[in-house]
Amino acid sequence: MKKIHLVIAVVAALSIVSCQTMLENDAQKQYEQNELDIQNYISSKQLTMQKSTSGLYYNILKTNPTGQKPNVGDEVSIHYTLFKMSGVKFDSTERVKNVPFSYIYGINRLILGMDEGIAMMRQGEQGLFLMNHTLAFGSQSDAQLPAYSAVGADVELVKVRNEEQQMEDYISSKNLTITEKTSSGLRFFLTTTTTNAQVKAGDVVSVKYTGKLLTDKQFDTGEISVKIGAGGVIKGFEEGISKMRLGEKATLIFPSSLGYGTSGSGNVIRPYAPLLFEVEIVNK
């Protein structure tokens, strides 16, 4: 019995190894075909392309040497068109309506070839990238794109905004008049004033609040009891209400370093997200 089991185990193992070898051989053949398809496309279009160590073919068609480069956590907006080596387009942003695709650089991931290509670019630049299936969609397929396809991407890096720029753009778009900007990065806007005593460390206050992203999307609202100085709430929230008096209302805008940092919170507050809170101290 032990011999039979051993033989079955060995055969099964050999079968797995054989299957894996077949898959690897097939992938290698597809890679070689990808390279041939890419070279034929380059030749047919009379393109001048460079090749990176990963195998990505690239050409920055439009340069902007003074443009801002994206860093991890920045909001990046791009226009793109994806196409097969036959030239057939299968995905793109709405350039005519100027609706770019926006994402958080270094946090949200695109296909590897586009990630690598965008890392080469600055705001205002346009690049052409040709990639084998290992840098594109691999074995994934749909009605428009067969598995193991080589893919081309025409990418324009429309805008790069760090957190400071996102907050300043929001403030400008809403015509807000700032009351105070603190050294920590908090923007404090007092909207209703009173002559009551200012809250101090150790006070327990009831605060009505509404939390929003800088897209104006609301993610929370309610009333909370806060002990000033106890660190029971995020830093920007506590710093803001510590500047207020009973009955006052204010708007607080602050960077992720005073909010939920590089991790975010849940499915709504992404990493590196600056936040806005409308607050009112209703009881003390």
LINDABEL-V967255 format. One record per backbone hydrogen bond with DSSP energy under -1.0 kcal/mol. NH is the residue of the N-H (numbers start at 1). CO is the residue of the C=O. Records with the same first field share a line. If there is no record, write none. Layout:
# LINDABEL-V967255
NH = CO ; CO
This chain:
# LINDABEL-V967255
5 = 1
6 = 2
7 = 3
8 = 4
9 = 5
10 = 6
11 = 7
12 = 8
13 = 9
14 = 10
15 = 11
16 = 12
17 = 13
18 = 14
19 = 15
20 = 16
21 = 17
22 = 18
23 = 19
24 = 20
25 = 21
26 = 22
27 = 23
28 = 24
29 = 25
30 = 26
31 = 27
32 = 28
33 = 29
34 = 30
35 = 31
36 = 32
37 = 33
38 = 34
39 = 35
40 = 36
41 = 37
42 = 38
43 = 39
44 = 40
45 = 41
47 = 42
50 = 58
52 = 56
55 = 52
57 = 130
58 = 50
59 = 128
61 = 59 ; 126
62 = 126
67 = 64
73 = 105
74 = 71
75 = 161
76 = 103
77 = 159
78 = 101
79 = 156
81 = 154
82 = 91
83 = 152
84 = 88
87 = 84
90 = 82
91 = 82
93 = 80
94 = 99
95 = 93
99 = 94
101 = 78
103 = 76
105 = 74
107 = 104
108 = 104
113 = 135
115 = 111
116 = 112
117 = 113
118 = 114
119 = 115
120 = 117
121 = 118
123 = 68
124 = 157
125 = 122
126 = 62
127 = 155
128 = 59
129 = 153
130 = 57
131 = 151
135 = 132
138 = 133
140 = 137
142 = 145
148 = 138
151 = 131
152 = 83
153 = 129
154 = 81
155 = 127
156 = 79
157 = 125
158 = 77 ; 156
159 = 77
161 = 75
166 = 162
167 = 163
168 = 164
169 = 165
170 = 166
171 = 167
172 = 168
173 = 169
174 = 170
176 = 171
179 = 188
180 = 188
182 = 186
185 = 182
187 = 253
188 = 180
189 = 251
191 = 249
192 = 249
199 = 244
202 = 228
203 = 200
205 = 226
206 = 283
207 = 224
208 = 280
209 = 222
210 = 278
211 = 220
212 = 276
213 = 217
216 = 213
219 = 211
220 = 211
222 = 209
224 = 207
226 = 205
228 = 203
230 = 227
236 = 258
238 = 234
239 = 235
240 = 236
241 = 237
242 = 238
243 = 240
244 = 241
247 = 281
248 = 245
249 = 192
250 = 279
251 = 189
252 = 277
253 = 187
254 = 275
258 = 255
259 = 256
261 = 256
263 = 260
264 = 260
265 = 269
269 = 265
272 = 261
273 = 270
275 = 254
276 = 212
277 = 252
278 = 210
279 = 250
280 = 208
281 = 248
282 = 206
283 = 206
